Amino acid sequence: MSYAIGDHFNKFIRKQVKNGRYNNASEVVREGLRLVEEREAKLKALRKHIGTAIKRGGSYSDEDIGEALVNDKGQ
């Protein structure tokens, strides 16, 4: 299986390997995919939480939402 990712990301991957952050290009790609997967899971949970709040008729201020997002990033 192969994918075209473009010059920008090819250079980025090479730089990460060269700097010793990763042993090879596959490790860089896997880490990127793990991060995307994690972000998608967090978004899904947030959407579910928002949907539940809407169904309950709950409301949140901008500050409440901002605080929840900051707390989520810390986890």
Biopython code that builds the backbone (N, CA, C, O; Angstrom):
import numpy as np
from Bio.PDB.StructureBuilder import StructureBuilder

atoms = [
    (1, "MET", "N", (0.844, -1.159, 0.000)),
    (1, "MET", "CA", (0.000, 0.000, 0.000)),
    (1, "MET", "C", (0.900, 1.236, 0.000)),
    (1, "MET", "O", (1.878, 1.296, 0.745)),
    (2, "SER", "N", (0.573, 2.204, -0.823)),
    (2, "SER", "CA", (1.371, 3.429, -0.844)),
    (2, "SER", "C", (0.451, 4.638, -0.992)),
    (2, "SER", "O", (-0.657, 4.544, -1.520)),
    (3, "TYR", "N", (0.943, 5.764, -0.513)),
    (3, "TYR", "CA", (0.180, 7.007, -0.552)),
    (3, "TYR", "C", (1.096, 8.143, -0.964)),
    (3, "TYR", "O", (2.270, 8.171, -0.596)),
    (4, "ALA", "N", (0.560, 9.075, -1.726)),
    (4, "ALA", "CA", (1.308, 10.275, -2.094)),
    (4, "ALA", "C", (0.985, 11.351, -1.066)),
    (4, "ALA", "O", (-0.179, 11.696, -0.862)),
    (5, "ILE", "N", (2.023, 11.880, -0.419)),
    (5, "ILE", "CA", (1.780, 12.882, 0.615)),
    (5, "ILE", "C", (2.365, 14.248, 0.282)),
    (5, "ILE", "O", (2.165, 15.205, 1.030)),
    (6, "GLY", "N", (3.065, 14.348, -0.804)),
    (6, "GLY", "CA", (3.584, 15.636, -1.246)),
    (6, "GLY", "C", (4.948, 15.973, -0.665)),
    (6, "GLY", "O", (5.399, 15.381, 0.316)),
    (7, "ASP", "N", (5.584, 16.938, -1.302)),
    (7, "ASP", "CA", (6.943, 17.335, -0.923)),
    (7, "ASP", "C", (7.033, 17.863, 0.505)),
    (7, "ASP", "O", (7.965, 17.531, 1.237)),
    (8, "HIS", "N", (6.068, 18.681, 0.896)),
    (8, "HIS", "CA", (6.114, 19.281, 2.235)),
    (8, "HIS", "C", (6.230, 18.203, 3.312)),
    (8, "HIS", "O", (7.121, 18.259, 4.160)),
    (9, "PHE", "N", (5.329, 17.224, 3.274)),
    (9, "PHE", "CA", (5.341, 16.188, 4.307)),
    (9, "PHE", "C", (6.499, 15.210, 4.132)),
    (9, "PHE", "O", (6.994, 14.670, 5.121)),
    (10, "ASN", "N", (6.939, 14.972, 2.912)),
    (10, "ASN", "CA", (8.134, 14.144, 2.716)),
    (10, "ASN", "C", (9.339, 14.788, 3.384)),
    (10, "ASN", "O", (10.114, 14.106, 4.054)),
    (11, "LYS", "N", (9.503, 16.092, 3.209)),
    (11, "LYS", "CA", (10.609, 16.815, 3.852)),
    (11, "LYS", "C", (10.467, 16.777, 5.365)),
    (11, "LYS", "O", (11.444, 16.562, 6.083)),
    (12, "PHE", "N", (9.257, 16.986, 5.843)),
    (12, "PHE", "CA", (9.008, 16.963, 7.278)),
    (12, "PHE", "C", (9.374, 15.604, 7.874)),
    (12, "PHE", "O", (10.026, 15.538, 8.916)),
    (13, "ILE", "N", (8.962, 14.539, 7.225)),
    (13, "ILE", "CA", (9.258, 13.185, 7.702)),
    (13, "ILE", "C", (10.761, 12.947, 7.724)),
    (13, "ILE", "O", (11.299, 12.447, 8.712)),
    (14, "ARG", "N", (11.437, 13.303, 6.644)),
    (14, "ARG", "CA", (12.897, 13.120, 6.591)),
    (14, "ARG", "C", (13.580, 13.884, 7.725)),
    (14, "ARG", "O", (14.516, 13.380, 8.345)),
    (15, "LYS", "N", (13.109, 15.096, 7.988)),
    (15, "LYS", "CA", (13.701, 15.920, 9.045)),
    (15, "LYS", "C", (13.503, 15.269, 10.414)),
    (15, "LYS", "O", (14.420, 15.272, 11.235)),
    (16, "GLN", "N", (12.325, 14.717, 10.667)),
    (16, "GLN", "CA", (12.057, 14.059, 11.947)),
    (16, "GLN", "C", (12.973, 12.853, 12.151)),
    (16, "GLN", "O", (13.478, 12.629, 13.251)),
    (17, "VAL", "N", (13.182, 12.089, 11.098)),
    (17, "VAL", "CA", (14.070, 10.921, 11.177)),
    (17, "VAL", "C", (15.515, 11.383, 11.347)),
    (17, "VAL", "O", (16.248, 10.843, 12.175)),
    (18, "LYS", "N", (15.923, 12.375, 10.571)),
    (18, "LYS", "CA", (17.296, 12.883, 10.635)),
    (18, "LYS", "C", (17.622, 13.424, 12.023)),
    (18, "LYS", "O", (18.727, 13.226, 12.528)),
    (19, "ASN", "N", (16.653, 14.111, 12.639)),
    (19, "ASN", "CA", (16.867, 14.683, 13.968)),
    (19, "ASN", "C", (16.830, 13.637, 15.078)),
    (19, "ASN", "O", (17.061, 13.956, 16.245)),
    (20, "GLY", "N", (16.540, 12.386, 14.715)),
    (20, "GLY", "CA", (16.543, 11.314, 15.695)),
    (20, "GLY", "C", (15.251, 11.170, 16.483)),
    (20, "GLY", "O", (15.164, 10.359, 17.404)),
    (21, "ARG", "N", (14.276, 11.940, 16.125)),
    (21, "ARG", "CA", (12.978, 11.868, 16.832)),
    (21, "ARG", "C", (12.304, 10.521, 16.572)),
    (21, "ARG", "O", (11.631, 9.977, 17.447)),
    (22, "TYR", "N", (12.487, 9.995, 15.375)),
    (22, "TYR", "CA", (11.909, 8.704, 14.982)),
    (22, "TYR", "C", (12.988, 7.890, 14.286)),
    (22, "TYR", "O", (13.948, 8.449, 13.755)),
    (23, "ASN", "N", (12.832, 6.577, 14.286)),
    (23, "ASN", "CA", (13.815, 5.701, 13.646)),
    (23, "ASN", "C", (13.631, 5.601, 12.144)),
    (23, "ASN", "O", (14.590, 5.357, 11.412)),
    (24, "ASN", "N", (12.390, 5.788, 11.676)),
    (24, "ASN", "CA", (12.129, 5.671, 10.241)),
    (24, "ASN", "C", (10.829, 6.394, 9.885)),
    (24, "ASN", "O", (10.088, 6.844, 10.759)),
    (25, "ALA", "N", (10.577, 6.489, 8.600)),
    (25, "ALA", "CA", (9.403, 7.216, 8.108)),
    (25, "ALA", "C", (8.099, 6.585, 8.586)),
    (25, "ALA", "O", (7.137, 7.298, 8.873)),
    (26, "SER", "N", (8.057, 5.280, 8.672)),
    (26, "SER", "CA", (6.832, 4.603, 9.116)),
    (26, "SER", "C", (6.442, 5.016, 10.529)),
    (26, "SER", "O", (5.259, 5.174, 10.828)),
    (27, "GLU", "N", (7.434, 5.191, 11.396)),
    (27, "GLU", "CA", (7.135, 5.631, 12.763)),
    (27, "GLU", "C", (6.503, 7.018, 12.766)),
    (27, "GLU", "O", (5.576, 7.278, 13.533)),
    (28, "VAL", "N", (6.995, 7.899, 11.921)),
    (28, "VAL", "CA", (6.441, 9.257, 11.836)),
    (28, "VAL", "C", (4.987, 9.198, 11.381)),
    (28, "VAL", "O", (4.117, 9.849, 11.961)),
    (29, "VAL", "N", (4.738, 8.428, 10.358)),
    (29, "VAL", "CA", (3.378, 8.320, 9.820)),
    (29, "VAL", "C", (2.443, 7.692, 10.847)),
    (29, "VAL", "O", (1.318, 8.159, 11.024)),
    (30, "ARG", "N", (2.894, 6.643, 11.524)),
    (30, "ARG", "CA", (2.046, 6.001, 12.540)),
    (30, "ARG", "C", (1.714, 6.971, 13.671)),
    (30, "ARG", "O", (0.576, 7.010, 14.139)),
    (31, "GLU", "N", (2.690, 7.744, 14.107)),
    (31, "GLU", "CA", (2.447, 8.736, 15.160)),
    (31, "GLU", "C", (1.426, 9.768, 14.697)),
    (31, "GLU", "O", (0.528, 10.141, 15.451)),
    (32, "GLY", "N", (1.563, 10.221, 13.472)),
    (32, "GLY", "CA", (0.589, 11.170, 12.931)),
    (32, "GLY", "C", (-0.808, 10.587, 12.890)),
    (32, "GLY", "O", (-1.777, 11.267, 13.228)),
    (33, "LEU", "N", (-0.918, 9.348, 12.484)),
    (33, "LEU", "CA", (-2.229, 8.695, 12.434)),
    (33, "LEU", "C", (-2.807, 8.491, 13.827)),
    (33, "LEU", "O", (-4.015, 8.621, 14.025)),
    (34, "ARG", "N", (-1.944, 8.171, 14.796)),
    (34, "ARG", "CA", (-2.424, 8.036, 16.180)),
    (34, "ARG", "C", (-2.984, 9.362, 16.683)),
    (34, "ARG", "O", (-4.010, 9.392, 17.362)),
    (35, "LEU", "N", (-2.307, 10.453, 16.348)),
    (35, "LEU", "CA", (-2.776, 11.768, 16.777)),
    (35, "LEU", "C", (-4.112, 12.125, 16.132)),
    (35, "LEU", "O", (-4.991, 12.682, 16.790)),
    (36, "VAL", "N", (-4.266, 11.811, 14.865)),
    (36, "VAL", "CA", (-5.544, 12.059, 14.183)),
    (36, "VAL", "C", (-6.640, 11.216, 14.825)),
    (36, "VAL", "O", (-7.743, 11.706, 15.071)),
    (37, "GLU", "N", (-6.338, 9.958, 15.092)),
    (37, "GLU", "CA", (-7.319, 9.063, 15.713)),
    (37, "GLU", "C", (-7.740, 9.592, 17.089)),
    (37, "GLU", "O", (-8.922, 9.579, 17.433)),
    (38, "GLU", "N", (-6.758, 10.057, 17.870)),
    (38, "GLU", "CA", (-7.041, 10.607, 19.197)),
    (38, "GLU", "C", (-7.916, 11.855, 19.091)),
    (38, "GLU", "O", (-8.876, 12.013, 19.845)),
    (39, "ARG", "N", (-7.581, 12.729, 18.161)),
    (39, "ARG", "CA", (-8.364, 13.955, 17.970)),
    (39, "ARG", "C", (-9.793, 13.629, 17.561)),
    (39, "ARG", "O", (-10.738, 14.244, 18.054)),
    (40, "GLU", "N", (-9.954, 12.670, 16.668)),
    (40, "GLU", "CA", (-11.296, 12.281, 16.229)),
    (40, "GLU", "C", (-12.112, 11.706, 17.385)),
    (40, "GLU", "O", (-13.311, 11.968, 17.488)),
    (41, "ALA", "N", (-11.473, 10.928, 18.249)),
    (41, "ALA", "CA", (-12.173, 10.368, 19.412)),
    (41, "ALA", "C", (-12.620, 11.481, 20.354)),
    (41, "ALA", "O", (-13.726, 11.433, 20.891)),
    (42, "LYS", "N", (-11.764, 12.483, 20.557)),
    (42, "LYS", "CA", (-12.125, 13.614, 21.421)),
    (42, "LYS", "C", (-13.269, 14.415, 20.818)),
    (42, "LYS", "O", (-14.179, 14.833, 21.533)),
    (43, "LEU", "N", (-13.229, 14.631, 19.513)),
    (43, "LEU", "CA", (-14.313, 15.358, 18.854)),
    (43, "LEU", "C", (-15.627, 14.594, 18.955)),
    (43, "LEU", "O", (-16.682, 15.190, 19.170)),
    (44, "LYS", "N", (-15.561, 13.285, 18.801)),
    (44, "LYS", "CA", (-16.768, 12.464, 18.913)),
    (44, "LYS", "C", (-17.359, 12.582, 20.313)),
    (44, "LYS", "O", (-18.571, 12.733, 20.469)),
    (45, "ALA", "N", (-16.505, 12.514, 21.328)),
    (45, "ALA", "CA", (-16.972, 12.633, 22.708)),
    (45, "ALA", "C", (-17.562, 14.016, 22.966)),
    (45, "ALA", "O", (-18.582, 14.140, 23.645)),
    (46, "LEU", "N", (-16.930, 15.049, 22.431)),
    (46, "LEU", "CA", (-17.434, 16.410, 22.601)),
    (46, "LEU", "C", (-18.784, 16.574, 21.925)),
    (46, "LEU", "O", (-19.694, 17.177, 22.493)),
    (47, "ARG", "N", (-18.922, 16.044, 20.719)),
    (47, "ARG", "CA", (-20.208, 16.122, 20.014)),
    (47, "ARG", "C", (-21.304, 15.397, 20.796)),
    (47, "ARG", "O", (-22.436, 15.872, 20.885)),
    (48, "LYS", "N", (-20.955, 14.252, 21.356)),
    (48, "LYS", "CA", (-21.926, 13.498, 22.151)),
    (48, "LYS", "C", (-22.337, 14.305, 23.376)),
    (48, "LYS", "O", (-23.519, 14.378, 23.710)),
    (49, "HIS", "N", (-21.367, 14.905, 24.037)),
    (49, "HIS", "CA", (-21.627, 15.717, 25.225)),
    (49, "HIS", "C", (-22.526, 16.903, 24.878)),
    (49, "HIS", "O", (-23.471, 17.206, 25.606)),
    (50, "ILE", "N", (-22.233, 17.559, 23.784)),
    (50, "ILE", "CA", (-23.046, 18.697, 23.343)),
    (50, "ILE", "C", (-24.457, 18.239, 23.003)),
    (50, "ILE", "O", (-25.434, 18.886, 23.381)),
    (51, "GLY", "N", (-24.564, 17.121, 22.287)),
    (51, "GLY", "CA", (-25.882, 16.590, 21.937)),
    (51, "GLY", "C", (-26.711, 16.270, 23.166)),
    (51, "GLY", "O", (-27.907, 16.560, 23.205)),
    (52, "THR", "N", (-26.081, 15.674, 24.172)),
    (52, "THR", "CA", (-26.777, 15.356, 25.420)),
    (52, "THR", "C", (-27.246, 16.629, 26.108)),
    (52, "THR", "O", (-28.373, 16.696, 26.599)),
    (53, "ALA", "N", (-26.381, 17.639, 26.143)),
    (53, "ALA", "CA", (-26.742, 18.907, 26.780)),
    (53, "ALA", "C", (-27.906, 19.574, 26.055)),
    (53, "ALA", "O", (-28.797, 20.138, 26.691)),
    (54, "ILE", "N", (-27.899, 19.512, 24.745)),
    (54, "ILE", "CA", (-28.985, 20.113, 23.961)),
    (54, "ILE", "C", (-30.299, 19.390, 24.251)),
    (54, "ILE", "O", (-31.337, 20.026, 24.431)),
    (55, "LYS", "N", (-30.248, 18.062, 24.295)),
    (55, "LYS", "CA", (-31.463, 17.287, 24.582)),
    (55, "LYS", "C", (-32.012, 17.589, 25.969)),
    (55, "LYS", "O", (-33.227, 17.596, 26.168)),
    (56, "ARG", "N", (-31.124, 17.840, 26.929)),
    (56, "ARG", "CA", (-31.554, 18.164, 28.287)),
    (56, "ARG", "C", (-32.029, 19.602, 28.391)),
    (56, "ARG", "O", (-32.657, 19.997, 29.373)),
    (57, "GLY", "N", (-31.718, 20.376, 27.361)),
    (57, "GLY", "CA", (-32.068, 21.793, 27.417)),
    (57, "GLY", "C", (-31.044, 22.605, 28.181)),
    (57, "GLY", "O", (-31.296, 23.749, 28.556)),
    (58, "GLY", "N", (-29.888, 22.007, 28.408)),
    (58, "GLY", "CA", (-28.834, 22.707, 29.124)),
    (58, "GLY", "C", (-28.203, 23.783, 28.264)),
    (58, "GLY", "O", (-28.310, 23.774, 27.037)),
    (59, "SER", "N", (-27.556, 24.691, 28.927)),
    (59, "SER", "CA", (-26.844, 25.732, 28.190)),
    (59, "SER", "C", (-25.493, 25.961, 28.843)),
    (59, "SER", "O", (-25.319, 25.761, 30.045)),
    (60, "TYR", "N", (-24.551, 26.380, 28.030)),
    (60, "TYR", "CA", (-23.202, 26.633, 28.498)),
    (60, "TYR", "C", (-22.747, 27.981, 27.978)),
    (60, "TYR", "O", (-23.040, 28.353, 26.842)),
    (61, "SER", "N", (-22.033, 28.704, 28.816)),
    (61, "SER", "CA", (-21.475, 29.983, 28.389)),
    (61, "SER", "C", (-20.203, 29.729, 27.588)),
    (61, "SER", "O", (-19.670, 28.620, 27.577)),
    (62, "ASP", "N", (-19.729, 30.771, 26.923)),
    (62, "ASP", "CA", (-18.458, 30.665, 26.204)),
    (62, "ASP", "C", (-17.335, 30.279, 27.164)),
    (62, "ASP", "O", (-16.437, 29.514, 26.810)),
    (63, "GLU", "N", (-17.397, 30.817, 28.381)),
    (63, "GLU", "CA", (-16.372, 30.518, 29.379)),
    (63, "GLU", "C", (-16.407, 29.044, 29.774)),
    (63, "GLU", "O", (-15.360, 28.415, 29.930)),
    (64, "ASP", "N", (-17.628, 28.487, 29.938)),
    (64, "ASP", "CA", (-17.759, 27.067, 30.269)),
    (64, "ASP", "C", (-17.130, 26.197, 29.187)),
    (64, "ASP", "O", (-16.398, 25.251, 29.480)),
    (65, "ILE", "N", (-17.422, 26.524, 27.954)),
    (65, "ILE", "CA", (-16.898, 25.747, 26.828)),
    (65, "ILE", "C", (-15.386, 25.871, 26.763)),
    (65, "ILE", "O", (-14.684, 24.875, 26.586)),
    (66, "GLY", "N", (-14.881, 27.092, 26.905)),
    (66, "GLY", "CA", (-13.436, 27.308, 26.885)),
    (66, "GLY", "C", (-12.731, 26.541, 27.981)),
    (66, "GLY", "O", (-11.681, 25.942, 27.752)),
    (67, "GLU", "N", (-13.312, 26.559, 29.179)),
    (67, "GLU", "CA", (-12.727, 25.830, 30.304)),
    (67, "GLU", "C", (-12.724, 24.326, 30.044)),
    (67, "GLU", "O", (-11.741, 23.645, 30.335)),
    (68, "ALA", "N", (-13.814, 23.815, 29.501)),
    (68, "ALA", "CA", (-13.891, 22.385, 29.193)),
    (68, "ALA", "C", (-12.839, 21.993, 28.163)),
    (68, "ALA", "O", (-12.217, 20.937, 28.279)),
    (69, "LEU", "N", (-12.638, 22.838, 27.156)),
    (69, "LEU", "CA", (-11.640, 22.534, 26.128)),
    (69, "LEU", "C", (-10.231, 22.569, 26.705)),
    (69, "LEU", "O", (-9.403, 21.720, 26.375)),
    (70, "VAL", "N", (-9.955, 23.550, 27.568)),
    (70, "VAL", "CA", (-8.632, 23.644, 28.191)),
    (70, "VAL", "C", (-8.385, 22.427, 29.071)),
    (70, "VAL", "O", (-7.301, 21.846, 29.040)),
    (71, "ASN", "N", (-9.388, 22.040, 29.857)),
    (71, "ASN", "CA", (-9.247, 20.864, 30.718)),
    (71, "ASN", "C", (-9.032, 19.606, 29.901)),
    (71, "ASN", "O", (-8.251, 18.738, 30.293)),
    (72, "ASP", "N", (-9.716, 19.496, 28.768)),
    (72, "ASP", "CA", (-9.576, 18.328, 27.906)),
    (72, "ASP", "C", (-8.168, 18.238, 27.341)),
    (72, "ASP", "O", (-7.622, 17.141, 27.220)),
    (73, "LYS", "N", (-7.571, 19.375, 26.992)),
    (73, "LYS", "CA", (-6.213, 19.369, 26.440)),
    (73, "LYS", "C", (-5.203, 18.893, 27.467)),
    (73, "LYS", "O", (-4.180, 18.309, 27.111)),
    (74, "GLY", "N", (-5.484, 19.139, 28.736)),
    (74, "GLY", "CA", (-4.568, 18.733, 29.790)),
    (74, "GLY", "C", (-4.585, 17.250, 30.072)),
    (74, "GLY", "O", (-3.712, 16.747, 30.780)),
    (75, "GLN", "N", (-5.551, 16.542, 29.537)),
    (75, "GLN", "CA", (-5.668, 15.108, 29.809)),
    (75, "GLN", "C", (-4.862, 14.295, 28.844)),
    (75, "GLN", "O", (-4.848, 13.067, 28.931)),
]
sb = StructureBuilder()
sb.init_structure("model")
sb.init_model(0)
sb.init_chain("A")
sb.init_seg("    ")
for serial, (resi, resn, name, xyz) in enumerate(atoms, 1):
    if name == "N":
        sb.init_residue(resn, " ", resi, " ")
    sb.init_atom(name, np.array(xyz, "f"), 0.0, 1.0, " ", f" {name:<3s}", serial, name[0])
structure = sb.get_structure()
